[in-house]
């Protein structure tokens, strides 16, 4: 018998406003207010809630309850931002939750109509605001509280990771490379899809023979790198897609069907983007074994990811050269100016 009962149905909320902040990139946003000291922001409420702000100016700190609008999926076991060990979701403040609710304790600087000027804001700009509650020392201060596993994280490591100083910058650039590579692959697929099959498969005296063969090699390479990564990160959700079970052979046509090849390209592109969001600072620096034609070598996860993304860039360059020789416009680039 279900001890909770079946009377609990879905619950929905309507935002009362929006949180504005100086944080525009998720991977660079501090993970707690303590690591966002003096970061300015504002809670802007809808006009119909103005009356509810009466008397709020007397409080120095406020709890903001908000929706993690950029969270992707739910994971019950996660790697916290300040630790490399997998933890139960409810023992962390990770955003990928069954109900994507966030909670931050911020400083109130000023009240200007329906706008609250705030400090120590660790929230992504544009986040939907669900509720505001005052911090009340008499009620909220807890003496002799314990912090569970967080007590084993060194203060300097927690501070560095909390401010996203190291992983944030690396993840931002890796994310940029992965996303732009995916967009470039999409542009190549779009051009090839408009060609007759005979033109895609025509041998052109280049590496992998045909245009189809070059794109096939990009997919084959992505699967090789992702299999190597999965050996060291077997629990990574991003590396659980079915194409990794497909047997592929170097420099042979592994996906004769253009439709299936397109699906393999889209799946591996998405997997790289998702994997980068899963990995921690420690993961990126971790030295892992890699099987290659030279035997088993050791590389950092960061280096292997860069090699994987560069592999696609290199062979897209060969495709672009063939397009140029054929007189086909191909104005795609792996590095875009719009950012991640």
ZAMARGU-4260 file (C-alpha; in steps of 0.2 Angstrom, whole numbers, plus 5000, padded with zeros to 4 digits):
<rodrens>
0) 5000/5000/5000 | 5006/5017/4996 | 5009/5026/5013 | 5008/5043/5005 | 4991/5040/4996
5) 4984/5044/4979 | 4976/5060/4984 | 4992/5070/4980 | 4990/5077/4963 | 5001/5089/4953
10) 5005/5106/4960 | 5008/5121/4949 | 5014/5139/4953 | 5014/5155/4944 | 5030/5166/4946
15) 5027/5182/4956 | 5041/5191/4947 | 5059/5188/4941 | 5076/5189/4948 | 5089/5199/4939
20) 5108/5197/4942 | 5125/5200/4934 | 5126/5181/4931 | 5122/5177/4913 | 5131/5160/4911
25) 5126/5145/4921 | 5143/5138/4922 | 5150/5154/4929 | 5136/5157/4942 | 5142/5155/4960
30) 5133/5141/4969 | 5129/5149/4986 | 5127/5166/4992 | 5142/5165/5003 | 5152/5163/4987
35) 5143/5178/4978 | 5148/5191/4991 | 5143/5208/4985 | 5136/5201/4968 | 5122/5213/4964
40) 5104/5209/4959 | 5086/5213/4961 | 5069/5204/4963 | 5056/5213/4953 | 5038/5208/4957
45) 5023/5210/4947 | 5013/5226/4951 | 4998/5216/4959 | 5010/5210/4973 | 5016/5227/4978
50) 5005/5227/4994 | 5014/5211/5000 | 5031/5221/5001 | 5024/5232/5016 | 5036/5231/5031
55) 5050/5221/5022 | 5062/5235/5023 | 5066/5231/5041 | 5074/5214/5037 | 5092/5213/5033
60) 5091/5196/5024 | 5078/5187/5013 | 5075/5170/5007 | 5071/5169/4989 | 5062/5154/4983
65) 5063/5151/4964 | 5062/5139/4949 | 5078/5132/4941 | 5072/5136/4924 | 5088/5130/4916
70) 5089/5113/4925 | 5089/5098/4913 | 5081/5082/4919 | 5081/5074/4936 | 5095/5064/4945
75) 5093/5055/4962 | 5112/5053/4963 | 5123/5068/4959 | 5140/5075/4961 | 5139/5091/4971
80) 5148/5106/4964 | 5160/5106/4979 | 5164/5088/4980 | 5169/5074/4968 | 5160/5060/4976
85) 5142/5055/4971 | 5129/5060/4984 | 5111/5057/4986 | 5101/5072/4978 | 5092/5076/4994
90) 5109/5078/5003 | 5114/5091/4991 | 5107/5108/4983 | 5110/5102/4965 | 5097/5109/4953
95) 5092/5093/4944 | 5078/5089/4956 | 5060/5081/4954 | 5053/5099/4958 | 5066/5111/4952
100) 5065/5123/4967 | 5080/5134/4972 | 5082/5143/4989 | 5095/5157/4992 | 5098/5169/5007
105) 5102/5186/5001 | 5105/5203/5008 | 5092/5217/5006 | 5100/5233/5001 | 5085/5244/4996
110) 5066/5244/4992 | 5061/5254/4976 | 5043/5251/4973 | 5041/5233/4968 | 5060/5231/4965
115) 5070/5224/4979 | 5089/5228/4977 | 5099/5214/4983 | 5117/5208/4987 | 5125/5191/4988
120) 5115/5185/4973 | 5120/5168/4967 | 5105/5166/4955 | 5106/5166/4936 | 5099/5181/4928
125) 5080/5179/4922 | 5076/5166/4935 | 5057/5165/4939 | 5054/5171/4957 | 5041/5160/4966
130) 5041/5168/4984 | 5050/5179/4997 | 5052/5175/5015 | 5061/5186/5028 | 5076/5178/5037
135) 5072/5180/5056 | 5086/5176/5068 | 5075/5171/5082 | 5067/5157/5071 | 5081/5153/5059
140) 5097/5153/5068 | 5102/5135/5073 | 5115/5132/5086 | 5127/5117/5085 | 5120/5112/5068
145) 5130/5099/5058 | 5134/5100/5039 | 5135/5081/5035 | 5147/5077/5021 | 5151/5096/5017
150) 5162/5096/5033 | 5175/5085/5024 | 5177/5098/5010 | 5192/5110/5013 | 5187/5128/5015
155) 5199/5133/5001 | 5192/5120/4989 | 5174/5124/4993 | 5178/5143/4990 | 5186/5140/4973
160) 5173/5128/4967 | 5159/5138/4974 | 5165/5154/4965 | 5166/5143/4949 | 5184/5151/4947
165) 5192/5135/4939 | 5179/5123/4932 | 5167/5137/4927 | 5180/5144/4915 | 5185/5127/4908
170) 5167/5121/4907 | 5162/5137/4898 | 5175/5135/4884 | 5172/5116/4883 | 5153/5120/4882
175) 5156/5132/4868 | 5167/5120/4858 | 5154/5106/4860 | 5139/5117/4856 | 5147/5125/4841
180) 5153/5108/4835 | 5135/5102/4835 | 5129/5117/4826 | 5142/5115/4813 | 5138/5096/4811
185) 5120/5102/4809 | 5124/5113/4795 | 5134/5100/4786 | 5119/5088/4788 | 5108/5101/4781
190) 5119/5103/4765 | 5121/5085/4763 | 5102/5081/4765 | 5099/5092/4749 | 5111/5082/4739
195) 5106/5066/4729 | 5113/5050/4737 | 5124/5047/4723 | 5133/5064/4726 | 5135/5061/4744
200) 5143/5044/4741 | 5154/5049/4726 | 5172/5046/4729 | 5182/5062/4729 | 5200/5057/4732
205) 5199/5063/4750 | 5201/5055/4767 | 5187/5043/4770 | 5183/5044/4751 | 5166/5053/4750
210) 5156/5067/4759 | 5146/5053/4767 | 5161/5044/4772 | 5169/5060/4781 | 5153/5063/4791
215) 5153/5044/4795 | 5171/5046/4801 | 5166/5060/4812 | 5153/5050/4820 | 5164/5035/4822
220) 5177/5046/4830 | 5165/5053/4842 | 5159/5035/4847 | 5177/5030/4850 | 5181/5045/4862
225) 5164/5042/4871 | 5168/5024/4874 | 5185/5028/4881 | 5177/5041/4892 | 5163/5028/4898
230) 5176/5016/4904 | 5181/5029/4917 | 5164/5036/4920 | 5152/5021/4918 | 5138/5030/4928
235) 5138/5045/4917 | 5120/5047/4911 | 5126/5056/4895 | 5136/5040/4890 | 5121/5028/4891
240) 5115/5030/4873 | 5112/5015/4862 | 5125/5020/4848 | 5139/5016/4860 | 5134/4998/4859
245) 5136/4999/4840 | 5152/4990/4833 | 5162/5002/4822 | 5177/5000/4812 | 5190/5014/4809
250) 5190/5021/4791 | 5175/5010/4786 | 5158/5015/4782 | 5149/5011/4798 | 5132/5020/4794
255) 5127/5017/4776 | 5110/5024/4780 | 5111/5043/4779 | 5096/5044/4791 | 5104/5033/4804
260) 5121/5043/4802 | 5112/5059/4805 | 5104/5052/4821 | 5121/5046/4827 | 5129/5063/4824
265) 5115/5072/4834 | 5116/5059/4848 | 5135/5060/4850 | 5134/5079/4849 | 5121/5080/4863
270) 5131/5067/4873 | 5147/5078/4873 | 5137/5093/4879 | 5128/5084/4893 | 5144/5075/4899
275) 5153/5092/4901 | 5139/5098/4912 | 5141/5081/4923 | 5160/5082/4926 | 5167/5091/4941
280) 5183/5100/4942 | 5192/5085/4949 | 5185/5074/4934 | 5192/5086/4922 | 5209/5085/4930
285) 5208/5066/4932 | 5221/5055/4923 | 5212/5041/4914 | 5218/5026/4904 | 5214/5027/4885
290) 5216/5014/4872 | 5224/5019/4856 | 5234/5012/4841 | 5249/5015/4852 | 5242/5005/4866
295) 5236/5010/4883 | 5240/5029/4886 | 5236/5040/4901 | 5228/5057/4898 | 5218/5069/4908
300) 5199/5070/4905 | 5201/5088/4899 | 5214/5083/4886 | 5203/5069/4879 | 5188/5080/4878
305) 5198/5093/4868 | 5205/5079/4857 | 5187/5073/4854 | 5180/5090/4849 | 5195/5094/4839
310) 5193/5078/4829 | 5176/5084/4823 | 5183/5101/4819 | 5197/5094/4808 | 5186/5083/4798
315) 5173/5096/4795 | 5187/5107/4788 | 5190/5093/4775 | 5171/5093/4771 | 5171/5112/4769
320) 5186/5111/4757 | 5176/5098/4746 | 5161/5110/4747 | 5172/5124/4741 | 5178/5114/4726
325) 5160/5109/4722 | 5155/5127/4722 | 5143/5125/4737 | 5142/5139/4750 | 5146/5133/4767
330) 5147/5147/4779 | 5148/5137/4795 | 5161/5139/4809 | 5165/5129/4824 | 5168/5145/4834
335) 5154/5157/4835 | 5154/5175/4842 | 5138/5173/4852 | 5145/5162/4866 | 5139/5146/4874
</rodrens>
